[in-house]
Every structure is written in structure tokens, then in C-alpha cells.
């Protein structure tokens, strides 16, 4: 009996054991619990949504602190759109009123108003509900 024939005989005896072991490994990998993986996905989605909400809340808080710092000294009195991204604005800085041009690239001071605009014009604007009532009556 040579070595080759001994290995072939041993292989035939051991082959069923190897096949059974491979089948059991495949059965173990295919028998994943779908509820366990769905639970993991839901938990990670909830964590991500919670993180987004937390970051949005923090962004709102930091923006709120920046907006209140100089609001008493700086006011926008009026804005006139000239195009899609271009506009002219009248800004009150302390006692001065400035006319500025605003583009996506820069903000340019065009002039300082000699006679300041009054804020009474803004107080006479009607509320939307009043305008709607007038439109319905007409």
C-alpha cells in the first residue's frame, strides 16, 4: 500500500465529517436573528437623529448669543431687493444711517444719509389679516 492510496482511503473516511462540519458552519452563519439586526439598526438610527437634534439645538443657542450682542446698536431699517442675490439696505448704526449694497461677494457702504429715515413708516404697515379683510370687502 503506497502513501497515495492510504490518503485516499483516509479521505473517504474523513470526508463525511468534514462535510458535516462545513454544513454546520453555514447553518450557523445563515441563522442570524433578524430581530437582533433590526434592533441594532433602530438604535443607531435613533442615536443619529438624536445627534442631529442636539447639534441643531446647539447651533440655535450659539446663533442666539451672537444676535443679541449688538442688536441695540445696529438695526436694519429697510431692504430693497435689486436682483436674485443683490439688495440695498438702510442700516442704523448708533445715530448714523448708512445705505449699503449687498452682493454675495461683499457688502459696500454706498452713502451716509444726511436726513435720517423715520421709523414711523414701519409702524403704519398693516398686518396681513387686516389686508386680507380689506381685500375680501372690495
Beta strands, then each sheet from edge to edge (+ up, - down):
strand 1: 74-81
strand 2: 87-93
strand 3: 96-102
strand 4: 107-112
sheet 1: 1+ 2- 3+ 4-
end
